[in-house]
Amino acid sequence: MAAGSDDESGSVPVLRELLSDPSSGREKLPQLFDLLDAADPSVRVQGAWAVCLVVEACPDAVDAVARRLATRLAGEESDRDGQFEAELAFAYLRHRFEDNVTETLETAAKESAVEEFREHTQEDAAGFARSDYVGRSNVLSRDVGRTKIPERDESDPRNVYQNRQNDAEEPEGMKDISELLDTQVGDLDEQQRSAAQERRQRDSELERAASDAAIEDVTAESRFDELTIVAPGIDGRYTTVFRTRAVHGNSEEGIAINLFRVPDENTEQFAADVATKLENWAAIADNDAVVTLYDWAIEPSPWMATDYTVQTLYDKIDMSLDEALRDAVRLASTISYAHQRGVVHAGIDPYNVVYAGGFMRQRDRLLVKNFGLMDVMRQYFEPSTLLDPRYAAPEYYDRSYGEIDNATDIYHLGAVIYKLLTGRPPFEGNYSEVRTAVLSSAPPVPSDLNPEIPDALDDVIRKAMAKQKLTRYETVTQLVTDLERVTDE
């Protein structure tokens, strides 16, 4: 269908047939893509929705559809009508079929235009930024050994909150297309909805079977008598996290079982490296601002049991200056405690600063997690998935600035305290822009963003975030002293 034709009347039969049988839309994909060029915006939105519905019904079509959308969005006519609607469709597919879409873009990256678009989408999704706990699987499973899954009628009043991949909420376009899809799927007859639900349930059961077996192995190796999974596994930066109820003797409490990502090669060395860092973490876990490490092991595969924390610094908004200073002192004091015992964090950013207590409640208690793990994981996995680049020290971008060490933690503290005080990261932009800024520019002065911030705090941040290590604070203790001095004024 050519752009500018009687778009709406021509699209109705195609869409009506698609609603009756979504799987039939695979053969109509060329027509559906034509709808994205329609003059009428409502028809373009219908086309975007229809493409997504076809892929939902025919998941094996996702590669071809994603490639066509990516090529369109990156092409010479990338400013033509329908690009916004194409972006909606692409955002939805990337959200629903992340692994497939990422693989498709990597394959298509041989074409320079698509490579540019791939880099753009990675930057928009904070590729070198936080992965956070974004759930991708549903749990419909069974009891395994001492590991139990709640029955359907078993009540559990607790909620699971999933932290997002960026400071911002889910893109508005993704919400629009998701809501539209949900509305239109509701028009399918009961038989089709039932069949779709059965397919989803089978997929969930297959996906969960492997997780059940892994958790059973953890139970056998751990000091716990029983573990009961109460929420789906959530993919984090370093681990897949399972919210569980743990029983040990006569006590029961909610914890998180974390199953580490494991590299394809050098698995024994990886496990040994993880063990070393977990030993260091356990050595400082007596500090009340360190996330509790209840138990851990490297058999059958590295795992750890920790406090279950929901809220990160990314989720904190509208903090008063007094609250920000209180948390800044607590955070820096915790890192100082670790340094005095020979433990370097190496990955301090808002993802690793968490809060204990009710979701978004005031007076939540700041905690720090994942001590030393960044230093291991970056040796085996792409670092761009492990640390938010907006908070990363220059030595993460250019080794001429030195190795990752105590001074790196000082820079990261300055960057995170900047976020506490101003509500924004010290640097913004895509990956390339952030990298250039970190290596060559100073962030906006905090007091320029928040007039309540005293000049003395500007000086603290400037010194902590110095490009060269020798001009940063010599120790975190000195940083704490200056923060406390400002707090007392």
Secondary structure as GFF3:
##gff-version 3
##sequence-region A 1 489
A	DSSP	alpha_helix	7	20	.	.	.	ID=ss1
A	DSSP	three_ten_helix	22	28	.	.	.	ID=ss2
A	DSSP	alpha_helix	29	35	.	.	.	ID=ss3
A	DSSP	alpha_helix	41	57	.	.	.	ID=ss4
A	DSSP	three_ten_helix	59	61	.	.	.	ID=ss5
A	DSSP	alpha_helix	62	74	.	.	.	ID=ss6
A	DSSP	alpha_helix	83	96	.	.	.	ID=ss7
A	DSSP	alpha_helix	98	108	.	.	.	ID=ss8
A	DSSP	alpha_helix	112	124	.	.	.	ID=ss9
A	DSSP	beta_strand	134	135	.	.	.	ID=ss10
A	DSSP	beta_strand	147	148	.	.	.	ID=ss11
A	DSSP	alpha_helix	172	185	.	.	.	ID=ss12
A	DSSP	alpha_helix	190	221	.	.	.	ID=ss13
A	DSSP	beta_strand	226	229	.	.	.	ID=ss14
A	DSSP	beta_strand	234	235	.	.	.	ID=ss15
A	DSSP	beta_strand	239	248	.	.	.	ID=ss16
A	DSSP	beta_strand	251	260	.	.	.	ID=ss17
A	DSSP	alpha_helix	267	283	.	.	.	ID=ss18
A	DSSP	beta_strand	293	297	.	.	.	ID=ss19
A	DSSP	beta_strand	303	306	.	.	.	ID=ss20
A	DSSP	beta_strand	311	312	.	.	.	ID=ss21
A	DSSP	three_ten_helix	313	315	.	.	.	ID=ss22
A	DSSP	alpha_helix	321	340	.	.	.	ID=ss23
A	DSSP	three_ten_helix	350	352	.	.	.	ID=ss24
A	DSSP	beta_strand	353	356	.	.	.	ID=ss25
A	DSSP	beta_strand	365	368	.	.	.	ID=ss26
A	DSSP	alpha_helix	373	380	.	.	.	ID=ss27
A	DSSP	three_ten_helix	383	385	.	.	.	ID=ss28
A	DSSP	three_ten_helix	389	391	.	.	.	ID=ss29
A	DSSP	alpha_helix	394	397	.	.	.	ID=ss30
A	DSSP	three_ten_helix	399	401	.	.	.	ID=ss31
A	DSSP	alpha_helix	406	422	.	.	.	ID=ss32
A	DSSP	alpha_helix	431	440	.	.	.	ID=ss33
A	DSSP	alpha_helix	446	449	.	.	.	ID=ss34
A	DSSP	alpha_helix	455	464	.	.	.	ID=ss35
A	DSSP	three_ten_helix	469	471	.	.	.	ID=ss36
A	DSSP	alpha_helix	476	488	.	.	.	ID=ss37
###
